[in-house]
């Protein structure tokens, strides 16, 4: 099973095949039309699709749910600061979020190869639930144990790069639209939380900066590279 990995390009593809869609299906927007567009993209640019891994199915819905709950909790706290009585709701949400985070970490220990070994090499322990959650999410987004991303690839995936003027001009000329940096917000959130936990433990520094995130990412990738067999065998051993 594969998924379309560049959803921000969808509008351009729909415009490209608009005439064909209208001719085949009578209108531009139908489920059959969307399937047709995806088939054409896959035939022409299969690299736009990524395989759905078993751990993606296991963890990504939970990670999405955790982010939604965290956003709701943040909103309730902001309302409380404005004088709204939200204490009871905040208590309920905190309980739900804590339970979900512990569940994700427990599953990570069970399902992600060498999870606690990696955590311990980063200076984490069983009490660091939020840090372990961030590590689990980051590993899933980086496709561990199915592969070990290069530093260059990981930096781009996480948005830890500054585009050159030449790259911006080339993109805008090719796409006909303003340049926008594309990266995984979910993965970056996990890296930021993990970096914050490590910096706080080691140096008492907060908040983390982009260069701190780069250093933690480099440390993590070096650890993963030491388990070459794990990535090569899909996590076995």
C-alpha distance (Angstrom), angle and dihedral (degrees) to the residues before:
residue distance angle dihedral
X1 . . .
X2 3.80 . .
X3 3.80 136.3 .
X4 3.79 133.0 -151.4
X5 3.79 103.8 -102.4
X6 3.81 100.8 -168.6
X7 3.81 106.6 54.8
X8 3.82 92.7 159.7
X9 3.84 88.4 70.9
X10 3.81 93.0 55.6
X11 3.82 95.6 97.2
X12 3.79 91.0 55.7
X13 3.80 92.3 50.0
X14 3.79 92.1 48.8
X15 3.82 90.2 51.7
X16 3.79 91.2 47.0
X17 3.80 93.4 55.3
X18 3.83 97.1 33.1
X19 3.82 94.8 113.4
X20 3.80 93.2 46.6
X21 3.80 91.2 48.7
X22 3.79 92.9 50.9
X23 3.79 91.5 47.3
X24 3.82 94.2 48.1
X25 3.81 102.2 36.1
X26 3.80 105.0 18.5
X27 3.80 93.5 -116.2
X28 3.77 139.8 41.9
X29 3.81 102.1 -116.7
X30 3.80 117.7 57.5
X31 3.80 134.5 121.1
X32 3.80 89.2 -113.7
X33 3.79 89.1 50.5
X34 3.80 91.7 51.8
X35 3.81 90.1 50.5
X36 3.80 89.4 49.6
X37 3.80 91.7 51.9
X38 3.81 91.4 49.1
X39 3.81 90.9 50.9
X40 3.80 91.2 51.1
X41 3.80 92.2 48.1
X42 3.80 90.9 48.1
X43 3.82 91.4 51.2
X44 3.79 92.4 48.8
X45 3.80 103.1 32.1
X46 3.82 111.5 16.1
X47 3.81 89.4 167.7
X48 3.82 87.0 74.3
X49 3.81 87.1 73.4
X50 3.79 128.3 72.8
X51 3.78 128.2 -163.0
X52 3.79 117.9 -110.3
X53 3.80 106.3 -125.6
X54 3.83 124.6 -151.3
X55 3.81 91.5 -111.6
X56 3.82 89.9 51.9
X57 3.80 88.7 59.5
X58 3.80 90.7 46.8
X59 3.79 99.6 46.3
X60 3.80 114.5 19.1
X61 3.82 96.1 71.8
X62 3.82 88.5 50.6
X63 3.80 92.2 47.9
X64 3.81 90.6 50.0
X65 3.80 90.5 49.4
X66 3.82 90.9 49.0
X67 3.80 91.3 52.8
X68 3.81 92.2 48.8
X69 3.81 91.7 50.9
X70 3.81 91.3 46.4
X71 3.82 90.3 51.4
X72 3.82 91.3 49.7
X73 3.80 90.9 49.0
X74 3.79 91.1 50.1
X75 3.80 89.8 50.8
X76 3.81 91.7 51.1
X77 3.80 91.5 50.4
X78 3.79 90.5 50.8
X79 3.80 89.6 50.8
X80 3.80 89.7 51.0
X81 3.80 90.2 53.0
X82 3.81 87.5 55.9
X83 3.78 91.2 54.9
X84 3.81 101.2 -94.4
X85 3.81 114.0 140.5
X86 3.83 100.5 -122.1
X87 3.80 100.1 139.3
X88 3.82 95.9 116.4
X89 3.79 93.1 47.7
X90 3.79 91.0 46.9
X91 3.79 90.0 53.8
X92 3.81 91.8 50.7
X93 3.81 92.8 47.6
X94 3.81 92.7 47.0
X95 3.80 89.9 53.4
X96 3.81 92.7 48.8
X97 3.78 92.4 46.7
X98 3.80 94.4 47.9
X99 3.81 91.4 49.7
X100 3.80 92.6 48.3
X101 3.80 93.0 48.1
X102 3.80 91.8 50.6
X103 3.80 89.9 48.6
X104 3.81 91.7 52.2
X105 3.81 91.6 48.7
X106 3.82 92.1 48.3
X107 3.79 90.1 51.4
X108 3.81 90.6 47.2
X109 3.81 91.4 54.0
X110 3.80 89.0 50.7
X111 3.80 101.5 38.7
X112 3.83 109.2 28.3
X113 3.81 111.6 76.1
X114 3.81 114.9 -115.8
X115 3.78 90.8 -5.4
X116 3.81 96.9 151.1
X117 3.81 92.1 41.3
X118 3.80 88.9 56.9
X119 3.81 91.2 45.2
X120 3.80 92.8 50.8
X121 3.81 91.7 49.4
X122 3.81 86.9 56.0
X123 3.82 90.1 51.4
X124 3.80 96.5 -104.8
X125 3.79 128.4 133.4
X126 3.80 139.8 -170.2
X127 3.81 92.2 -82.2
X128 3.82 93.8 60.6
X129 3.81 95.2 85.0
X130 3.81 96.0 159.2
X131 3.80 92.2 45.7
X132 3.81 91.7 47.0
X133 3.79 89.3 49.3
X134 3.82 90.3 52.5
X135 3.81 90.9 47.9
X136 3.81 91.8 50.0
X137 3.80 91.4 50.5
X138 3.79 93.3 46.8
X139 3.81 92.4 49.9
X140 3.79 90.9 50.7
X141 3.81 92.5 49.0
X142 3.82 90.5 47.7
X143 3.84 89.6 52.6
X144 3.79 95.4 -118.0
X145 3.03 125.8 -164.8
X146 3.82 93.1 20.9
X147 3.79 93.3 61.1
X148 3.79 143.4 -5.5
X149 3.79 111.2 -126.1
X150 3.79 119.5 -137.9
X151 3.79 116.8 -116.1
X152 3.80 90.1 -112.3
X153 3.79 93.3 52.0
X154 3.81 92.9 44.4
X155 3.81 92.8 49.4
X156 3.80 91.1 54.2
X157 3.80 93.0 43.3
X158 3.81 90.0 52.8
X159 3.80 96.8 42.1
X160 3.81 94.3 -116.7
X161 3.79 93.6 138.0
X162 3.77 137.5 88.2
X163 3.81 112.8 -136.1
X164 3.77 117.2 -130.6
X165 3.78 119.9 -121.0
X166 3.81 88.4 -114.2
X167 3.82 91.5 55.7
X168 3.80 91.1 48.9
X169 3.80 92.6 49.6
X170 3.81 92.3 47.3
X171 3.80 91.7 50.3
X172 3.81 94.5 47.4
X173 3.80 91.5 47.4
X174 3.81 92.2 49.1
X175 3.82 98.8 40.2
X176 3.79 99.9 33.2
X177 3.80 92.4 -134.8
X178 3.80 139.5 89.0
X179 3.80 117.0 -75.6
X180 3.79 116.1 -103.8
X181 3.79 121.9 -178.6
X182 3.81 109.5 -116.8
X183 3.78 121.2 -152.6
X184 3.80 141.6 133.3
X185 3.80 108.6 -81.2
X186 3.80 91.6 -170.1
X187 3.80 92.9 53.5
X188 3.82 92.1 45.2
X189 3.82 90.3 51.7
X190 3.82 89.5 54.1
X191 3.81 92.5 47.8
X192 3.81 91.4 48.7
X193 3.82 92.3 51.1
X194 3.80 92.2 45.9
X195 3.80 92.0 48.4
X196 3.80 91.6 48.2
X197 3.81 91.2 52.6
X198 3.80 93.9 47.8
X199 3.81 94.4 45.5
X200 3.78 91.9 47.5
X201 3.81 91.0 50.5
X202 3.80 96.1 44.8
X203 3.81 103.9 32.9
X204 3.79 109.4 4.6
X205 3.81 88.6 -119.5
X206 3.81 123.8 149.9
X207 2.98 141.0 -150.1
X208 3.82 105.2 24.3
X209 3.78 120.8 -128.4
X210 3.79 128.7 -142.7
X211 3.80 91.4 -99.4
X212 3.81 89.4 53.5
X213 3.80 89.0 52.2
X214 3.80 89.9 51.3
X215 3.81 91.0 53.2
X216 3.79 93.5 49.8
X217 3.79 90.7 46.1
X218 3.80 90.4 51.7
X219 3.81 90.7 49.9
X220 3.79 91.1 50.3
X221 3.80 94.6 48.1
X222 3.81 91.2 49.9
X223 3.80 89.1 53.8
X224 3.80 91.3 49.3
X225 3.80 91.3 47.3
X226 3.79 88.6 57.6
X227 3.82 87.2 63.6
X228 3.80 96.1 57.9
X229 3.79 91.7 148.8
X230 3.78 90.5 56.8
X231 3.77 93.8 57.5
X232 3.79 93.7 40.1
X233 3.79 92.5 52.6
X234 3.79 97.8 41.2
X235 3.78 92.1 -103.6
X236 3.76 100.6 -44.8
X237 3.76 118.3 141.3
